[in-house]
């Protein structure tokens, strides 16, 4: 029998274990409905000050050191008052978090999300805006933005333009419109995310966090 060379054998072993690891990770995924409910239940615990913290123990740290199996992707603002693991009462390894001011997207953020969906098997993405967002507020105020802040304003401006003639609070309306735009960007993002959306294997939802009472509201 002809023996395989060591380099080829090593390559095959790597491929085998890579595929096996991927299958194991995808097999742990929960449905989008369950993922959203987990987040909302955790938020209720946070609001009522009945946090469990079960995912923040030394035991849990040891478990996730072997590999990550997040049940949801959360895209949110960099604002220090909006830490998703805390306001959803989640622990180590539960959430795959993307944070950029104004909860906007760039290629690097989308690539990270694609990894969570395609390789970790995540089926639920939440785009989380928040009340009185500073990045959206700066865009509403207009004027020249210094440095790289201008790139944030440019990304958020379509949301402000969309609602500037609508009744109600302009900032609040713009925050919600910005979430909606990002949701649609993700749903249509080719070639990976839109494929999963079309197959019914990925749900992208928008939500808004109230800084005052701590409640997360799912947006229509």
Secondary structure, DSSP 4 states (H G I P E B T S, - for coil): -PPPPHHHHHHHHHHHHHHHHHHHHHHT---HHHHHHHHHHHHHHHHTT----TTSSHHHHHHHTT----SEEEEE---TT--HHHHTT--TTTEEEEE-GGG---HHHHHHHHHHHHTT---EEEEEEETT-HHHHHHHH-SPPPTTHHHHHHHHHHHHHHHTTSSS-HHHHHHHHHHHHHHHHHHT-TTTHHHHHHTT--EEEEEEE-TTT--EEE--
